[in-house]
Amino acid sequence: MNWIQFTLYLSALYLGYYGLNLMYDFYHNNESGNEPKNVGHGEISFPEFHPSTKVDLPDEDIPDVSFENAGAITSGPIESSGGVSIKELFSLAQNDLIEFTKAIAY
């Protein structure tokens, strides 16, 4: 038995098995009196109804929270040297003007 014959036999077994399963399911579902409840309605209903209720917040004094300079430790002003294009990045790497950890294929 070669691989082609083995594959054909195995495929035939799978197709036969799943074909029989499909035929059984179609026959089993088409029998009269075997229909599940609520088929064909296409909607879900919930018997309990809870009306909506409006909730008001109390008029108590809510403390004003200010987050400006609230004692946070800062690392200083954020500075940026600006971005460079990919072409400029490769030229900087070729001239050894920037530090990089992996070799870049130019």
Backbone as CSV, one residue per row, in Angstrom:
resi,resn,N_x,N_y,N_z,CA_x,CA_y,CA_z,C_x,C_y,C_z
1,MET,0.856,-1.180,0.000,0.000,0.000,0.000,0.894,1.231,0.000
2,ASN,0.699,2.099,-0.953,1.491,3.328,-1.001,0.712,4.464,-0.343
3,TRP,1.324,5.659,-0.317,0.728,6.796,0.388,-0.555,7.284,-0.270
4,ILE,-0.624,7.197,-1.575,-1.823,7.664,-2.277,-3.020,6.782,-1.938
5,GLN,-2.815,5.462,-1.947,-3.909,4.551,-1.593,-4.333,4.756,-0.137
6,PHE,-3.339,4.910,0.746,-3.644,5.130,2.160,-4.468,6.404,2.345
7,THR,-4.059,7.479,1.661,-4.775,8.745,1.771,-6.196,8.630,1.215
8,LEU,-6.357,7.903,0.114,-7.687,7.727,-0.465,-8.592,6.922,0.467
9,TYR,-8.065,5.827,1.035,-8.866,5.030,1.966,-9.243,5.837,3.204
10,LEU,-8.291,6.568,3.734,-8.561,7.371,4.925,-9.585,8.462,4.628
11,SER,-9.470,9.108,3.464,-10.441,10.136,3.084,-11.826,9.547,2.911
12,ALA,-11.895,8.352,2.297,-13.191,7.700,2.116,-13.814,7.360,3.466
13,LEU,-13.012,6.894,4.412,-13.537,6.594,5.753,-14.064,7.849,6.440
14,TYR,-13.302,8.948,6.369,-13.753,10.193,6.980,-15.039,10.697,6.339
15,LEU,-15.079,10.722,5.011,-16.275,11.199,4.322,-17.477,10.316,4.635
16,GLY,-17.274,9.011,4.681,-18.375,8.111,5.021,-18.870,8.340,6.438
17,TYR,-17.953,8.472,7.378,-18.326,8.678,8.775,-19.117,9.975,8.948
18,TYR,-18.577,11.090,8.414,-19.265,12.365,8.574,-20.544,12.426,7.745
19,GLY,-20.581,11.753,6.612,-21.812,11.677,5.827,-22.910,10.951,6.583
20,LEU,-22.553,9.836,7.229,-23.545,9.118,8.034,-24.018,9.959,9.212
21,ASN,-23.115,10.703,9.830,-23.510,11.591,10.939,-24.486,12.654,10.465
22,LEU,-24.225,13.249,9.306,-25.129,14.269,8.779,-26.489,13.682,8.437
23,MET,-26.485,12.507,7.818,-27.761,11.883,7.470,-28.551,11.549,8.726
24,TYR,-27.884,11.062,9.772,-28.564,10.751,11.030,-29.161,12.019,11.637
25,ASP,-28.392,13.120,11.628,-28.895,14.377,12.198,-30.103,14.899,11.427
26,PHE,-30.042,14.866,10.092,-31.174,15.339,9.301,-32.406,14.464,9.529
27,TYR,-32.214,13.158,9.599,-33.345,12.257,9.817,-33.904,12.448,11.223
28,HIS,-33.020,12.573,12.196,-33.433,12.707,13.598,-34.188,14.024,13.820
29,ASN,-33.773,15.116,13.186,-34.410,16.423,13.377,-35.696,16.568,12.580
30,ASN,-35.896,15.786,11.543,-37.092,15.908,10.713,-38.251,15.049,11.205
31,GLU,-38.039,14.250,12.233,-39.139,13.438,12.761,-40.183,14.341,13.400
32,SER,-41.472,13.985,13.273,-42.540,14.800,13.846,-42.553,14.658,15.367
33,GLY,-42.910,15.712,16.045,-42.991,15.697,17.502,-41.645,15.861,18.173
34,ASN,-40.609,16.015,17.420,-39.272,16.131,17.988,-38.765,17.566,17.891
35,GLU,-39.673,18.500,17.654,-39.303,19.896,17.461,-39.125,20.587,18.811
36,PRO,-38.003,21.280,19.025,-37.806,21.969,20.301,-38.794,23.124,20.471
37,LYS,-38.971,23.555,21.718,-39.894,24.652,22.026,-39.346,25.969,21.489
38,ASN,-40.241,26.879,21.168,-39.931,28.252,20.727,-39.157,28.294,19.416
39,VAL,-39.302,27.303,18.574,-38.630,27.335,17.281,-39.430,28.224,16.340
40,GLY,-38.765,29.098,15.628,-39.424,29.944,14.664,-39.825,31.302,15.207
41,HIS,-39.742,31.507,16.496,-40.114,32.810,17.047,-39.031,33.846,16.766
42,GLY,-37.777,33.451,16.888,-36.686,34.357,16.580,-36.512,35.490,17.565
43,GLU,-37.019,35.365,18.767,-36.853,36.427,19.752,-36.713,35.821,21.139
44,ILE,-36.101,36.574,21.997,-35.943,36.176,23.392,-36.776,37.128,24.224
45,SER,-37.576,36.590,25.120,-38.378,37.457,25.973,-38.078,37.144,27.432
46,PHE,-38.107,38.178,28.234,-37.880,38.049,29.657,-39.184,38.383,30.372
47,PRO,-39.688,37.495,31.207,-41.000,37.704,31.810,-41.041,38.834,32.840
48,GLU,-39.936,39.121,33.500,-39.944,40.151,34.535,-39.641,41.512,33.911
49,PHE,-40.356,42.519,34.384,-40.107,43.872,33.916,-39.773,44.757,35.107
50,HIS,-38.637,45.421,35.025,-38.229,46.328,36.094,-38.206,47.738,35.516
51,PRO,-39.080,48.621,35.995,-39.083,49.984,35.459,-37.811,50.726,35.867
52,SER,-37.424,51.662,35.044,-36.223,52.433,35.342,-36.499,53.413,36.471
53,THR,-35.469,53.703,37.235,-35.578,54.603,38.375,-34.519,55.684,38.241
54,LYS,-34.917,56.922,38.390,-33.963,58.020,38.320,-33.322,58.199,39.691
55,VAL,-32.006,58.284,39.695,-31.252,58.435,40.933,-30.536,59.775,40.874
56,ASP,-30.741,60.611,41.879,-30.079,61.905,41.959,-28.922,61.830,42.934
57,LEU,-27.859,62.552,42.606,-26.717,62.615,43.510,-27.053,63.547,44.665
58,PRO,-26.537,63.247,45.833,-26.802,64.149,46.972,-26.090,65.488,46.761
59,ASP,-26.670,66.551,47.327,-26.118,67.894,47.173,-25.120,68.215,48.276
60,GLU,-24.343,67.247,48.676,-23.340,67.486,49.723,-22.133,68.185,49.104
61,ASP,-21.346,68.777,49.968,-20.135,69.446,49.500,-19.107,68.386,49.107
62,ILE,-18.801,68.356,47.821,-17.795,67.422,47.329,-16.470,68.153,47.343
63,PRO,-15.457,67.578,47.987,-14.173,68.280,48.057,-13.559,68.428,46.666
64,ASP,-12.988,69.628,46.420,-12.342,69.897,45.142,-10.935,69.312,45.188
65,VAL,-10.665,68.409,44.270,-9.365,67.765,44.228,-8.578,68.387,43.090
66,SER,-7.420,68.915,43.415,-6.562,69.523,42.414,-5.337,68.642,42.247
67,PHE,-5.019,68.307,41.020,-3.886,67.429,40.763,-2.644,68.191,40.317
68,GLU,-2.711,69.510,40.256,-1.555,70.283,39.848,-0.587,70.406,41.015
69,ASN,0.651,69.975,40.777,1.721,70.064,41.781,1.263,69.512,43.127
70,ALA,0.709,68.336,43.092,0.195,67.735,44.318,1.286,66.959,45.035
71,GLY,2.490,67.471,45.017,3.580,66.827,45.732,4.181,65.659,44.975
72,ALA,3.975,65.593,43.674,4.523,64.489,42.892,5.989,64.747,42.596
73,ILE,6.745,63.698,42.552,8.154,63.806,42.216,8.272,63.777,40.699
74,THR,8.935,64.770,40.147,9.075,64.823,38.701,10.518,64.536,38.316
75,SER,10.712,64.113,37.088,12.056,63.837,36.589,12.594,65.011,35.789
76,GLY,11.944,66.136,35.873,12.386,67.311,35.149,11.588,67.486,33.879
77,PRO,11.871,68.530,33.146,11.116,68.774,31.917,11.437,67.709,30.861
78,ILE,10.459,67.401,30.079,10.639,66.417,29.023,11.252,67.103,27.828
79,GLU,12.358,66.543,27.360,13.047,67.130,26.220,13.138,66.099,25.111
80,SER,13.132,66.571,23.904,13.245,65.686,22.756,14.138,66.341,21.727
81,SER,14.940,65.518,21.103,15.827,66.053,20.080,15.168,66.040,18.709
82,GLY,13.969,65.515,18.632,13.256,65.470,17.363,13.496,64.145,16.668
83,GLY,12.622,63.827,15.780,12.738,62.565,15.066,13.554,62.707,13.806
84,VAL,14.038,61.585,13.314,14.787,61.565,12.059,14.109,60.551,11.144
85,SER,14.301,60.743,9.867,13.732,59.794,8.917,14.558,58.515,8.919
86,ILE,14.031,57.468,8.318,14.732,56.186,8.304,16.023,56.288,7.492
87,LYS,16.015,57.122,6.455,17.220,57.322,5.638,18.313,57.987,6.467
88,GLU,17.938,59.011,7.242,18.899,59.680,8.113,19.389,58.746,9.212
89,LEU,18.513,57.865,9.701,18.903,56.921,10.737,19.977,55.969,10.231
90,PHE,19.819,55.457,9.019,20.820,54.555,8.456,22.140,55.286,8.201
91,SER,22.060,56.538,7.767,23.309,57.286,7.541,24.012,57.570,8.862
92,LEU,23.268,57.845,9.924,23.890,58.049,11.235,24.527,56.755,11.736
93,ALA,23.888,55.624,11.482,24.453,54.349,11.915,25.701,54.007,11.108
94,GLN,25.719,54.308,9.816,26.897,54.027,8.988,28.082,54.871,9.429
95,ASN,27.846,56.086,9.866,28.920,56.983,10.293,29.277,56.804,11.759
96,ASP,28.701,55.801,12.415,28.951,55.521,13.847,28.657,56.734,14.714
97,LEU,27.616,57.495,14.385,27.234,58.648,15.184,26.162,58.307,16.214
98,ILE,25.554,57.151,16.084,24.580,56.699,17.081,24.999,55.323,17.569
99,GLU,24.524,54.970,18.736,24.848,53.667,19.303,23.671,52.735,19.024
100,PHE,23.988,51.581,18.474,22.942,50.595,18.218,23.447,49.242,18.685
101,THR,22.569,48.335,18.998,22.990,47.069,19.588,23.074,45.929,18.595
102,LYS,22.394,46.004,17.474,22.446,44.962,16.460,22.927,45.554,15.160
103,ALA,23.533,44.721,14.349,23.989,45.174,13.052,22.793,45.421,12.144
104,ILE,22.861,46.483,11.394,21.798,46.837,10.456,22.280,46.511,9.058
105,ALA,21.492,45.769,8.297,21.845,45.457,6.917,21.557,46.680,6.065
106,TYR,22.607,47.272,5.506,22.475,48.509,4.734,22.036,48.200,3.341
